[in-house]
Amino acid sequence: MTNGVNPSPGGILGQGVSQKQILASRVKAGSSWFLWIAILSIINSLIARAQGGLSFVVGLGMTQVFDGVAKGMRPEGGSLGTASIVALLLDILVAGLFVLFWRLTQQGHVSAFATGMVLYGIDGLLFVMSQDYLSIAFHVFALFRIFQGLRAGQALQRLLAAERFAGASPVTPT
């Protein structure tokens, strides 16, 4: 175990895979949750606009609130109005933020993991208020997986810093 992250499950290091590759893989795995959250949230919103009854538990509660408010403002049997368009724009904005978290974490910005986790955690509180236990459980699971990516990102940064330090030429006094 190195820096709180086990880089060698099942002895994989002995099989020619470097510690950096394993950590980078874990960063990408944790990071990918942001992309899936964004994609499935937009799909949920499109389904809501089509008045379908299906939704994905991995989606964002914020987008569901936007969609619900827009649906409540639509006259019975009425067409999609301004509220629905505004809700869709807000859905895209929030989902776009999660795409940004995905992109930044893929590039090694560990702070984007933390920021995204805080926002997704706050989003999970919406499901606590509505007592949607399946969505709460999934939020907790997704946060755990994202946290694993965060930890791997931190370990990878430490490893890269150690490599830079070890490879630096010694400073000679002048």
Helices and strands as residue ranges (DSSP letters): G 9-15, H 19-49, H 61-73, H 82-106, H 110-130, H 133-167
